[in-house]
Amino acid sequence: MSKNVKIFLLKGISIDFENDVKEYNRLHSVIGYFTNLKELHGQFEKGSIQSYSTICSHMKMKGFYKTKNSVIKFKRVVHKFNEITITQVETNKLYQKGDYIDLSEILKKEASVINTNKAFLNF
């Protein structure tokens, strides 16, 4: 009989609206697997995520931790993600879960760029 190990699963997304062709925007995603929450916390740039103890207490209460606009160090390069979720899961189990992604801030930013461009063209 195998022992189930608990790991921390990190999932993050970011949408790149800086493309010249506005109909095609690049979606970046990241998935990370960590056995230690402190090690996972160390992957974030300081100031872009809450403290380790705050994340621990939030995960104990809710079972997950969600953050917005956090920066992760990956292969000596930093990447900013619009939304990152950290969940604790057990190995040797199947999970099925639907999740909602809050795009409101991203869409507001994009709408302000469009409105600025319209105002400039109508001048």
C-alpha positions in Angstrom: 0.0 0.0 0.0 1.5 3.4 -1.0 1.4 6.4 1.2 -0.3 9.5 -0.3 1.9 12.5 -0.2 0.6 16.1 0.0 1.9 18.6 -2.4 1.2 22.2 -3.2 -0.1 22.9 -6.7 0.5 26.4 -8.1 -1.6 27.5 -11.2 -1.3 30.9 -12.7 -2.4 32.8 -15.8 -1.6 36.1 -17.5 -3.0 37.6 -20.7 -0.7 39.7 -22.9 -2.6 42.6 -24.4 0.5 44.2 -25.8 0.2 42.4 -29.2 -0.2 44.6 -32.3 -3.1 42.6 -33.5 -5.8 43.1 -30.8 -7.8 40.1 -31.9 -5.0 37.8 -30.9 -3.8 38.0 -27.4 -1.3 35.6 -25.9 -2.3 33.6 -22.8 0.5 32.5 -20.5 0.1 29.9 -17.9 2.2 28.3 -15.2 1.8 25.2 -13.2 4.2 24.3 -10.4 4.4 21.3 -8.0 6.0 21.8 -4.6 6.4 19.6 -1.5 7.1 22.6 0.7 5.0 25.7 1.0 8.0 27.8 2.2 9.9 26.8 -0.9 7.0 27.8 -3.1 6.7 31.1 -1.3 10.4 31.8 -2.1 9.7 31.7 -5.8 7.7 34.9 -5.6 9.3 38.3 -5.8 9.1 40.1 -2.4 6.2 42.5 -2.1 4.2 40.8 -4.8 2.6 38.3 -2.4 1.5 38.2 1.2 3.6 36.8 4.0 4.2 33.1 4.4 2.1 32.9 7.7 -0.8 34.8 6.0 -0.9 32.3 3.2 -0.7 29.3 5.6 -3.7 30.6 7.7 -5.7 31.4 4.5 -5.1 27.9 3.2 -6.1 26.3 6.5 -9.4 28.2 6.5 -10.3 28.1 2.8 -8.2 25.2 1.4 -6.6 27.5 -1.2 -4.9 30.8 -1.6 -5.5 33.2 -4.6 -3.4 36.3 -5.4 -3.5 38.8 -8.2 -0.7 40.6 -10.1 2.1 38.5 -8.4 5.6 38.1 -9.8 7.3 34.7 -10.0 11.0 34.1 -10.6 11.4 31.3 -13.2 14.8 30.3 -14.7 16.4 33.7 -13.6 13.6 35.6 -15.3 10.7 37.3 -13.6 7.1 36.8 -14.9 4.1 38.7 -13.8 0.8 36.8 -13.6 -2.7 38.3 -13.4 -3.9 35.6 -11.1 -2.3 32.7 -9.2 -4.0 30.0 -7.2 -2.2 27.7 -4.7 -3.9 24.5 -3.5 -2.8 21.6 -1.4 -3.5 18.2 -3.0 -2.7 14.6 -2.3 -0.9 12.4 -4.8 -2.5 9.2 -6.2 -5.9 10.9 -6.3 -7.9 12.3 -9.1 -9.4 15.8 -8.8 -12.0 17.6 -10.9 -12.6 21.2 -10.3 -14.0 24.2 -12.2 -12.7 27.6 -11.4 -13.6 31.1 -12.3 -11.0 33.6 -13.4 -11.6 37.3 -12.6 -10.9 39.2 -15.9 -12.6 42.5 -14.8 -9.4 44.4 -14.0 -7.8 43.2 -17.3 -10.8 44.1 -19.3 -11.1 47.6 -17.7 -7.4 48.2 -18.6 -8.0 47.1 -22.1 -11.2 49.2 -22.4 -9.4 52.3 -21.2 -6.7 51.8 -23.9 -9.4 51.4 -26.6 -11.3 54.6 -25.4 -8.0 56.6 -25.3 -7.3 55.5 -28.9 -10.8 56.4 -30.0 -10.5 59.8 -28.4 -7.2 60.4 -30.2 -8.6 59.3 -33.6 -11.7 61.6 -33.2 -9.6 64.6 -32.3 
